[in-house]
Amino acid sequence: MKNLFILTATVGLALTTLPAFGVGYTLTINESNPGAVVISAAGFAQGNDTNTPATFGVDLVNFLTTAATINSTAASSSTLGASMSGPVLNSFESDTFHATGAAKLDLNLFSTASSLTEWFEVGNLAFAGSDAVNLSAFAADLPTAGTTGSIYTGDSSGGQGIVVGTWDVTAAPVPEPTTLALAGLGFAGLLALRRKRTFGSSTLPTGMAGRIARLEH
């Protein structure tokens, strides 16, 4: 009986920690540091595809807010790949596969392993691992927190074009310290101007405001 209780508790714990099928997003994206945008596996595959060449990879549709040319770039320390079977997606570039108006709005994650294919199967986790891509040069083109989109297999040069999941931005870029400092100075300046106007008019006794104004000039 004791062993049965332990087994039941263990199974119950496993069920509570696994994501429910069909719920949530397939990939989550943290953009708090545009120089290392973290793309992490999160949920189950929403479509079946067992033969897309890994060199075509997957497209995060309409990921960029404005069209941008991102040339093929190696990702740093990537462990992200198809959960069922497939190599690590170790490179990225912008793409036009399913982007609005055929502009370079998609983010394509792909592998340089030319002889391997990806395998996605409904009912199984779509991806495993995570990836960090340097998009610091395109920080202004990154989507805001809460933005979502589809994930297709393949790219504009070929592939299946099957929806295997969705992506979701969980954290947007954090403003740089210089930007925050400039914003703070601007606010302080407006506050000082408002106080000066108030001090020089209605809050002073009759006649004193005029004397102060003459002294200032």
C-alpha positions as CSV (number, residue, x, y, z in Angstrom):
1,M,0.0,0.0,0.0
2,K,2.9,2.4,0.8
3,N,4.5,1.7,-2.5
4,L,1.2,2.3,-4.3
5,F,0.8,5.6,-2.5
6,I,4.3,6.8,-3.5
7,L,3.6,5.8,-7.1
8,T,0.3,7.6,-7.2
9,A,1.9,10.7,-5.7
10,T,4.8,10.6,-8.2
11,V,2.4,10.3,-11.2
12,G,0.2,13.0,-9.8
13,L,3.2,15.3,-9.4
14,A,4.4,14.6,-13.0
15,L,0.9,15.3,-14.4
16,T,0.7,18.7,-12.6
17,T,4.1,19.8,-13.9
18,L,3.7,18.9,-17.5
19,P,1.9,21.4,-19.8
20,A,-1.6,20.3,-20.9
21,F,-1.9,19.3,-24.5
22,G,-3.2,22.1,-26.7
23,V,-2.7,24.7,-23.9
24,G,-0.1,27.5,-24.0
25,Y,2.5,28.4,-26.5
26,T,5.1,26.2,-28.3
27,L,7.9,28.7,-28.0
28,T,8.3,31.5,-25.5
29,I,10.6,34.5,-26.3
30,N,12.3,36.7,-23.8
31,E,13.6,40.0,-25.4
32,S,14.7,41.7,-22.2
33,N,18.3,41.7,-23.7
34,P,18.1,42.2,-27.5
35,G,21.7,41.1,-27.7
36,A,20.7,37.6,-26.5
37,V,17.0,37.1,-27.2
38,V,16.1,33.8,-25.6
39,I,13.8,31.4,-27.5
40,S,12.7,28.5,-25.3
41,A,10.7,25.3,-25.8
42,A,7.4,25.5,-24.0
43,G,4.5,23.3,-25.4
44,F,3.1,20.6,-27.6
45,A,3.2,20.4,-31.4
46,Q,0.0,21.6,-33.1
47,G,0.7,19.8,-36.4
48,N,2.4,16.8,-37.9
49,D,5.5,17.1,-40.1
50,T,8.1,14.4,-40.3
51,N,10.2,15.3,-43.3
52,T,11.1,19.0,-43.5
53,P,14.9,19.3,-44.1
54,A,16.6,20.9,-41.1
55,T,18.3,23.4,-43.3
56,F,14.8,24.9,-44.0
57,G,14.1,25.0,-40.2
58,V,11.0,26.8,-38.9
59,D,9.6,30.3,-39.5
60,L,8.3,32.5,-36.7
61,V,5.7,34.3,-38.9
62,N,5.6,38.1,-38.8
63,F,8.0,38.2,-35.9
64,L,9.6,41.5,-36.9
65,T,7.5,44.6,-36.8
66,T,9.1,46.2,-39.8
67,A,10.9,44.4,-42.7
68,A,14.6,43.9,-42.0
69,T,17.4,42.0,-43.7
70,I,19.0,39.7,-41.2
71,N,21.7,37.7,-42.9
72,S,22.4,34.1,-41.9
73,T,24.0,34.2,-38.4
74,A,25.1,31.5,-36.0
75,A,23.2,31.4,-32.8
76,S,25.2,31.3,-29.5
77,S,25.1,28.1,-27.4
78,S,21.9,26.8,-29.0
79,T,20.3,23.6,-27.7
80,L,16.9,24.3,-29.4
81,G,15.6,21.6,-31.8
82,A,12.6,19.5,-32.7
83,S,11.8,17.3,-29.7
84,M,10.9,14.1,-31.6
85,S,13.9,14.1,-33.9
86,G,16.1,16.7,-35.6
87,P,19.4,18.6,-35.1
88,V,19.9,21.7,-33.1
89,L,18.7,24.9,-34.9
90,N,22.0,26.7,-34.7
91,S,21.5,29.6,-37.1
92,F,18.9,32.3,-37.9
93,E,17.9,34.9,-40.5
94,S,15.0,36.9,-41.6
95,D,12.6,35.4,-44.2
96,T,9.6,36.0,-46.4
97,F,7.9,32.6,-46.3
98,H,4.5,33.5,-44.8
99,A,5.2,37.1,-43.9
100,T,2.6,39.8,-44.6
101,G,3.2,41.3,-48.1
102,A,6.1,38.9,-48.7
103,A,8.3,41.2,-46.7
104,K,11.2,40.0,-44.6
105,L,9.2,39.9,-41.4
106,D,9.6,36.2,-40.5
107,L,12.4,34.9,-38.2
108,N,13.8,31.7,-39.6
109,L,15.5,29.3,-37.2
110,F,17.4,26.5,-39.1
111,S,20.3,24.0,-38.9
112,T,23.4,23.8,-40.9
113,A,23.2,19.9,-40.8
114,S,22.2,19.4,-44.4
115,S,21.4,15.7,-44.3
116,L,19.0,15.7,-41.4
117,T,15.2,16.3,-41.1
118,E,12.9,17.6,-38.4
119,W,10.0,15.6,-36.9
120,F,7.0,17.2,-35.3
121,E,4.0,15.1,-34.1
122,V,0.8,16.2,-32.4
123,G,0.6,15.0,-28.8
124,N,4.4,15.4,-28.3
125,L,6.4,18.4,-27.2
126,A,7.3,20.3,-30.3
127,F,10.8,21.5,-29.3
128,A,13.4,20.9,-26.6
129,G,16.1,23.2,-25.3
130,S,16.6,26.9,-25.9
131,D,18.4,29.3,-28.2
132,A,19.9,32.8,-27.8
133,V,20.0,35.0,-30.8
134,N,21.7,38.4,-31.1
135,L,19.1,40.9,-32.5
136,S,20.6,44.0,-30.9
137,A,20.9,45.7,-34.3
138,F,17.2,45.1,-34.8
139,A,15.9,46.1,-31.3
140,A,13.5,48.7,-32.8
141,D,11.9,45.9,-34.9
142,L,11.2,43.5,-32.1
143,P,7.6,42.8,-31.1
144,T,6.1,43.9,-27.8
145,A,5.4,41.7,-24.8
146,G,2.2,39.7,-25.4
147,T,2.6,39.5,-29.1
148,T,2.0,36.0,-30.6
149,G,2.2,34.3,-34.0
150,S,2.4,31.0,-35.9
151,I,5.3,28.7,-36.3
152,Y,5.6,27.1,-39.8
153,T,8.0,24.4,-40.9
154,G,10.2,25.4,-43.8
155,D,11.3,28.7,-45.3
156,S,10.9,30.6,-48.5
157,S,13.4,28.4,-50.4
158,G,11.3,25.3,-49.8
159,G,9.7,23.2,-47.0
160,Q,6.3,22.0,-46.0
161,G,4.6,25.1,-44.7
162,I,2.8,23.3,-42.0
163,V,1.8,25.0,-38.7
164,V,3.4,23.2,-35.8
165,G,2.9,25.7,-33.1
166,T,2.7,29.3,-31.9
167,W,5.3,31.7,-30.4
168,D,4.7,34.2,-27.6
169,V,6.8,37.2,-26.4
170,T,6.9,37.1,-22.6
171,A,9.3,40.0,-22.1
172,A,10.1,43.0,-24.3
173,P,13.4,44.9,-24.5
174,V,14.3,46.9,-21.4
175,P,15.2,50.6,-22.2
176,E,18.9,51.4,-22.0
177,P,20.1,53.5,-18.9
178,T,20.8,56.5,-21.2
179,T,17.3,56.5,-22.5
180,L,15.9,56.3,-19.0
181,A,18.2,59.1,-17.8
182,L,17.1,61.4,-20.7
183,A,13.4,60.7,-19.9
184,G,14.1,61.5,-16.3
185,L,15.8,64.8,-17.1
186,G,12.9,65.8,-19.4
187,F,10.3,65.1,-16.7
188,A,12.4,67.1,-14.1
189,G,12.6,70.0,-16.5
190,L,8.8,70.0,-17.1
191,L,8.2,69.8,-13.3
192,A,10.6,72.8,-12.7
193,L,8.9,74.9,-15.4
194,R,5.5,74.2,-13.9
195,R,6.7,75.2,-10.4
196,K,8.3,78.3,-11.8
197,R,5.1,79.4,-13.5
198,T,3.1,78.6,-10.4
199,F,5.5,80.4,-8.1
200,G,5.6,83.5,-10.4
201,S,1.8,84.0,-10.5
202,S,-1.1,82.9,-8.4
203,T,0.8,81.7,-5.3
204,L,2.4,85.1,-4.6
205,P,0.9,88.2,-3.1
206,T,-0.2,91.0,-5.4
207,G,2.8,92.9,-6.8
208,M,5.5,90.4,-5.7
209,A,5.2,88.3,-8.9
210,G,5.9,91.3,-11.0
211,R,9.0,92.2,-8.9
212,I,10.4,88.7,-9.2
213,A,9.8,88.7,-13.0
214,R,11.7,91.9,-13.4
215,L,14.6,90.6,-11.3
216,E,14.8,87.4,-13.5
217,H,15.1,89.5,-16.7
